[in-house]
Amino acid sequence: MKKASDAQLNLFGDAASAKSLSAKERVLGPIPEPDPDLVALAKRVPARVKFGTSTWTFPGWKGLVYRRDYPSDASFTRQSLEEYAKYPLFRTVGIDRSYYAPIAREELAAYAKQLPQGYRCVSKVWQQITTYAFPNHARYGAKAGTRNPDFLNVELFKDAMFDPYADEFAQNAGPFVFEVPPSPVRADPLEFAGRIDEFLANAPRSGSYAFEVRDAHLLHPTYFEVLRAHQAAHVFNAWARMPSIEEQMALAGDPAADFVVARLMMPQGGDYERLKRQFTPFNRMVLPQIEIRRHVLKLIENALKFDRDIYVIANNKLEGSSPLTIKAIAKMLADGVE
């Protein structure tokens, strides 16, 4: 792989970049056999536990996850998902780019060709649907600081996300994650819960829905009641300004949905850009977060007690390298560490 200018290769290239791959680039060698120790560890992880990472195109993972040679950045970006899915500890992947713009149907179809049937992905919903109020940033122009009229617009969700997934990605579609970013306009918890209630009442019944809030005051009892009523999930998130996963578990109560989602983004008090600079190229453990790992183990134990699938998505900004985070949690789980 060529050295990338950023730690993560560009996921936002247009479809022409895929067409520009040479015949040599499109035909890659076989994926090397996995590390036997990782295979043995994976066999000790319960089948309902689906570990994965938040996106996958990181050149720094060469030697950790990727061992096949890719002749160019474009080849790696477009073709590495197949190898990712064969890594023994990964049973899911977070598709984050859908937060910034809907993914074209042909790209979803290309993803599906690289994945085994039934390999369920955790997809973030387009921010135009999940943003309660536009951030106070110049790029939003006159809309900055104002309420978003498309917040939880069910028709927009169906057109932009659900229908393309149903048509092109049905065998690989897992939970849709509605990440609600911090709002410059303080949302009323009851009104917020009511908007979720209205959305879920009208959303396609066959979808799996999970909500990730990033304003702690929205973790109101009514919010959790609404999720339970519609068998939707709360995303237990480790993030800079949110209560711990353990505290979120106490607020959420027993799961009502038939799945659980955890997203491990960064430690409390963390700064995204600073952590990115400190951790790049994301190939080593820098700041182990033992308490967060233990909270995740409690969440897994609780999900298994209720016979639920649990998706655990790790980000590089948590400890330095998400594959190593997953490996560490998997080993603690397999060894029965508390």
C-alpha positions as CSV (number, residue, x, y, z in Angstrom):
1,M,0.0,0.0,0.0
2,K,1.2,3.5,-0.8
3,K,1.6,5.9,2.1
4,A,-1.6,7.9,2.6
5,S,-1.6,11.6,3.4
6,D,-4.1,11.0,6.2
7,A,-4.3,8.1,8.6
8,Q,-7.6,6.9,7.0
9,L,-7.8,6.7,3.2
10,N,-10.5,8.8,1.5
11,L,-13.9,7.0,1.5
12,F,-15.5,9.8,-0.4
13,G,-14.0,9.4,-3.8
14,D,-16.6,9.3,-6.6
15,A,-17.5,6.2,-8.5
16,A,-15.0,7.1,-11.2
17,S,-12.1,6.1,-8.9
18,A,-13.4,2.5,-8.8
19,K,-13.6,2.5,-12.6
20,S,-10.1,3.9,-12.9
21,L,-8.6,0.8,-11.2
22,S,-6.4,-1.1,-13.6
23,A,-7.1,-4.7,-14.4
24,K,-4.0,-5.6,-12.3
25,E,-5.4,-3.7,-9.4
26,R,-8.8,-5.2,-9.6
27,V,-7.4,-8.8,-9.5
28,L,-5.6,-9.2,-6.2
29,G,-3.8,-12.2,-4.8
30,P,-5.4,-14.5,-2.3
31,I,-6.0,-13.3,1.3
32,P,-3.3,-15.0,3.6
33,E,-4.5,-17.5,6.1
34,P,-5.2,-15.8,9.5
35,D,-3.1,-16.0,12.6
36,P,-4.0,-19.3,14.3
37,D,-3.9,-17.7,17.7
38,L,-6.6,-15.2,16.6
39,V,-8.7,-18.0,15.1
40,A,-8.4,-19.8,18.5
41,L,-9.4,-16.7,20.4
42,A,-12.3,-16.0,18.1
43,K,-13.7,-19.5,18.8
44,R,-13.8,-18.6,22.5
45,V,-16.0,-15.5,21.9
46,P,-19.8,-16.3,22.0
47,A,-21.4,-16.2,18.6
48,R,-23.8,-13.4,19.6
49,V,-20.9,-11.1,20.3
50,K,-20.2,-9.1,17.1
51,F,-17.0,-7.1,17.4
52,G,-15.9,-4.6,14.7
53,T,-14.4,-1.2,14.1
54,S,-15.6,2.2,13.1
55,T,-14.8,2.2,9.4
56,W,-11.9,0.1,8.0
57,T,-9.6,1.9,5.5
58,F,-6.6,2.6,7.7
59,P,-3.2,1.8,6.1
60,G,-1.7,1.7,9.6
61,W,-3.5,-1.6,10.2
62,K,-1.2,-3.4,7.7
63,G,0.3,-6.3,9.6
64,L,-2.5,-6.1,12.2
65,V,-5.6,-6.7,10.0
66,Y,-4.3,-6.4,6.4
67,R,-1.6,-8.7,5.0
68,R,-2.6,-8.8,1.3
69,D,-0.6,-6.3,-0.9
70,Y,-2.7,-3.6,-2.5
71,P,-1.1,-1.9,-5.5
72,S,-2.5,1.6,-4.8
73,D,-4.5,3.7,-2.4
74,A,-7.6,3.4,-4.7
75,S,-7.3,-0.4,-4.7
76,F,-7.0,-0.5,-0.9
77,T,-10.0,1.8,-0.4
78,R,-12.2,-0.1,-2.8
79,Q,-11.2,-3.7,-2.1
80,S,-10.0,-4.0,1.5
81,L,-13.5,-4.7,3.0
82,E,-13.2,-8.3,1.8
83,E,-10.1,-8.9,3.8
84,Y,-11.5,-7.0,6.8
85,A,-14.4,-9.4,6.9
86,K,-12.1,-12.4,7.1
87,Y,-10.2,-11.1,10.1
88,P,-11.1,-13.7,12.8
89,L,-12.3,-11.3,15.5
90,F,-14.4,-9.1,13.3
91,R,-18.1,-10.1,12.9
92,T,-19.4,-6.7,12.0
93,V,-18.1,-3.3,10.7
94,G,-19.3,0.2,11.3
95,I,-20.2,2.1,8.1
96,D,-19.6,5.7,9.1
97,R,-19.4,7.5,5.8
98,S,-23.2,7.3,5.5
99,Y,-23.4,9.9,8.2
100,Y,-22.0,12.5,5.8
101,A,-24.0,11.6,2.7
102,P,-26.1,8.7,1.6
103,I,-24.2,6.0,-0.1
104,A,-24.9,5.4,-3.8
105,R,-26.7,2.2,-4.6
106,E,-23.9,0.9,-6.8
107,E,-21.4,1.4,-3.9
108,L,-23.7,-0.5,-1.5
109,A,-23.8,-3.3,-4.1
110,A,-20.0,-3.2,-4.3
111,Y,-19.8,-3.6,-0.5
112,A,-22.2,-6.5,-0.6
113,K,-20.0,-8.4,-3.1
114,Q,-17.1,-8.2,-0.7
115,L,-19.0,-9.5,2.4
116,P,-20.4,-12.9,3.3
117,Q,-24.2,-13.1,3.4
118,G,-25.4,-12.4,6.9
119,Y,-22.4,-10.4,7.8
120,R,-24.4,-7.5,9.4
121,C,-23.0,-4.0,9.3
122,V,-23.8,-1.1,11.7
123,S,-24.6,1.9,9.5
124,K,-24.8,5.5,10.7
125,V,-27.8,7.5,9.3
126,W,-27.2,10.6,7.3
127,Q,-26.6,13.7,9.5
128,Q,-29.3,15.6,7.7
129,I,-31.8,13.3,9.4
130,T,-30.1,12.9,12.8
131,T,-29.1,16.6,13.5
132,Y,-31.5,18.3,15.9
133,A,-30.1,21.8,15.3
134,F,-27.3,22.9,13.0
135,P,-23.9,23.6,14.8
136,N,-22.7,27.1,15.1
137,H,-20.2,26.7,12.2
138,A,-19.6,28.9,9.2
139,R,-20.2,26.0,6.8
140,Y,-23.8,26.0,7.8
141,G,-24.3,29.6,6.8
142,A,-27.6,31.1,7.8
143,K,-28.8,27.7,9.2
144,A,-26.1,27.7,11.9
145,G,-27.7,27.5,15.3
146,T,-31.2,26.9,14.0
147,R,-33.5,23.9,14.2
148,N,-33.2,21.3,11.4
149,P,-36.6,20.9,9.7
150,D,-35.5,17.4,8.5
151,F,-34.7,16.0,11.9
152,L,-36.1,12.5,12.0
153,N,-37.9,13.0,8.7
154,V,-39.1,9.4,8.1
155,E,-39.8,9.9,4.3
156,L,-36.3,11.3,3.8
157,F,-34.9,8.3,5.8
158,K,-36.7,5.8,3.6
159,D,-35.7,7.5,0.4
160,A,-32.0,8.2,1.3
161,M,-31.2,5.2,3.5
162,F,-33.7,2.4,4.0
163,D,-34.8,1.8,0.4
164,P,-31.3,1.6,-1.1
165,Y,-30.2,-0.7,1.7
166,A,-33.3,-2.9,1.2
167,D,-32.6,-3.1,-2.5
168,E,-28.8,-3.5,-2.6
169,F,-27.7,-4.5,0.9
170,A,-30.4,-6.5,2.5
171,Q,-28.2,-9.5,3.4
172,N,-25.7,-7.3,5.2
173,A,-27.9,-4.5,6.8
174,G,-27.7,-4.5,10.5
175,P,-28.7,-1.7,12.9
176,F,-29.2,1.8,11.7
177,V,-27.5,4.2,14.1
178,F,-29.1,7.6,14.6
179,E,-26.2,9.6,16.0
180,V,-27.6,12.9,17.4
181,P,-24.7,15.3,17.7
182,P,-24.5,17.9,20.5
183,S,-27.0,20.6,19.8
184,P,-26.5,24.4,20.0
185,V,-30.2,24.6,20.8
186,R,-31.0,22.8,24.1
187,A,-33.5,20.2,23.3
188,D,-36.4,19.5,25.7
189,P,-36.1,15.9,26.7
190,L,-39.8,15.2,26.5
191,E,-40.1,16.8,23.1
192,F,-37.1,15.0,21.9
193,A,-38.5,11.6,23.0
194,G,-41.7,12.5,21.3
195,R,-40.0,13.1,18.0
196,I,-38.3,9.6,18.3
197,D,-41.7,8.1,19.2
198,E,-43.3,9.6,16.0
199,F,-40.4,8.5,13.8
200,L,-40.5,4.9,15.1
201,A,-44.2,4.7,14.8
202,N,-43.9,5.4,11.0
203,A,-40.5,3.9,10.2
204,P,-40.4,0.6,8.2
205,R,-41.1,-2.3,10.6
206,S,-38.3,-4.5,9.2
207,G,-35.6,-2.0,10.2
208,S,-33.4,-2.3,13.3
209,Y,-33.0,1.2,14.9
210,A,-30.6,2.5,17.5
211,F,-30.2,6.0,18.9
212,E,-26.9,7.5,20.0
213,V,-27.4,10.8,21.9
214,R,-24.4,13.0,22.7
215,D,-26.2,15.4,25.1
216,A,-26.4,13.7,28.5
217,H,-29.6,15.5,29.6
218,L,-31.5,13.7,26.9
219,L,-31.0,10.4,28.8
220,H,-34.5,10.9,30.3
221,P,-36.7,8.1,31.5
222,T,-39.2,8.9,28.7
223,Y,-36.5,8.5,26.1
224,F,-35.9,4.9,27.3
225,E,-39.6,4.2,27.6
226,V,-40.1,5.2,23.9
227,L,-37.3,3.0,22.8
228,R,-38.7,0.0,24.8
229,A,-42.2,0.6,23.4
230,H,-40.9,0.3,19.8
231,Q,-38.2,-2.3,20.5
232,A,-35.5,0.1,19.5
233,A,-32.1,0.3,21.1
234,H,-30.0,2.9,22.9
235,V,-26.4,3.0,21.7
236,F,-24.2,2.7,24.7
237,N,-21.4,5.1,23.8
238,A,-18.1,5.9,25.3
239,W,-17.6,9.5,24.2
240,A,-16.0,12.7,25.5
241,R,-19.0,14.3,27.2
242,M,-21.3,11.4,28.0
243,P,-21.7,9.4,31.2
244,S,-19.9,6.1,31.4
245,I,-21.4,3.0,29.8
246,E,-22.0,1.6,33.2
247,E,-24.0,4.7,34.1
248,Q,-26.0,4.5,30.9
249,M,-26.8,0.8,31.7
250,A,-28.3,1.8,35.0
251,L,-30.5,4.4,33.2
252,A,-31.5,2.2,30.4
253,G,-32.7,-0.9,32.3
254,D,-33.2,-4.2,30.6
255,P,-33.0,-4.3,26.8
256,A,-36.2,-4.5,24.9
257,A,-34.8,-4.7,21.4
258,D,-33.5,-8.0,20.2
259,F,-30.0,-6.5,19.8
260,V,-27.6,-4.2,21.7
261,V,-25.2,-1.7,20.3
262,A,-22.1,-0.2,21.9
263,R,-19.8,2.3,20.2
264,L,-16.5,3.0,21.8
265,M,-15.4,6.4,20.4
266,M,-13.1,8.1,22.9
267,P,-12.5,8.5,26.6
268,Q,-14.4,11.0,28.7
269,G,-12.8,14.4,28.3
270,G,-11.1,13.4,25.1
271,D,-10.5,15.8,22.2
272,Y,-10.9,14.2,18.7
273,E,-8.2,16.1,16.9
274,R,-5.7,15.8,19.7
275,L,-6.2,12.1,20.0
276,K,-6.0,11.7,16.2
277,R,-2.6,13.4,16.2
278,Q,-1.4,11.4,19.2
279,F,-2.5,8.0,18.0
280,T,-1.8,8.1,14.2
281,P,-1.1,5.7,12.4
282,F,-3.4,3.7,14.8
283,N,-1.1,0.6,14.9
284,R,-0.3,0.4,18.6
285,M,-2.0,0.6,22.0
286,V,-1.3,4.1,23.4
287,L,-3.7,4.8,26.3
288,P,-5.4,1.6,27.6
289,Q,-8.9,2.3,28.9
290,I,-9.3,-0.6,31.4
291,E,-12.4,0.8,33.0
292,I,-14.2,1.2,29.7
293,R,-13.3,-2.4,28.7
294,R,-14.8,-3.7,32.0
295,H,-18.0,-1.7,31.4
296,V,-18.2,-3.3,27.9
297,L,-17.8,-6.7,29.5
298,K,-20.7,-6.0,31.8
299,L,-22.8,-4.9,28.8
300,I,-21.9,-8.1,26.9
301,E,-22.8,-10.2,29.9
302,N,-26.1,-8.5,30.2
303,A,-26.9,-8.9,26.5
304,L,-26.1,-12.6,26.6
305,K,-28.2,-13.0,29.7
306,F,-31.2,-11.8,27.7
307,D,-30.1,-13.8,24.6
308,R,-29.4,-10.7,22.5
309,D,-26.9,-10.1,19.8
310,I,-24.5,-7.4,20.8
311,Y,-22.6,-5.2,18.3
312,V,-19.4,-3.7,19.8
313,I,-17.8,-1.1,17.5
314,A,-14.4,0.4,18.5
315,N,-12.8,3.6,17.2
316,N,-9.1,4.2,17.0
317,K,-9.5,7.3,19.2
318,L,-10.4,5.2,22.2
319,E,-7.0,3.6,23.0
320,G,-4.8,4.1,19.9
321,S,-5.8,1.2,17.6
322,S,-9.3,-0.3,17.4
323,P,-8.2,-3.7,16.2
324,L,-6.0,-3.9,19.4
325,T,-8.9,-2.7,21.5
326,I,-11.1,-5.4,20.1
327,K,-8.4,-8.0,20.7
328,A,-8.0,-6.9,24.3
329,I,-11.7,-7.0,25.1
330,A,-12.1,-10.4,23.3
331,K,-9.3,-11.8,25.4
332,M,-10.8,-10.5,28.7
333,L,-14.1,-12.0,27.7
334,A,-12.7,-15.3,26.7
335,D,-10.6,-15.5,29.9
336,G,-13.5,-14.5,32.1
337,V,-11.7,-11.3,33.4
338,E,-13.8,-9.0,35.5
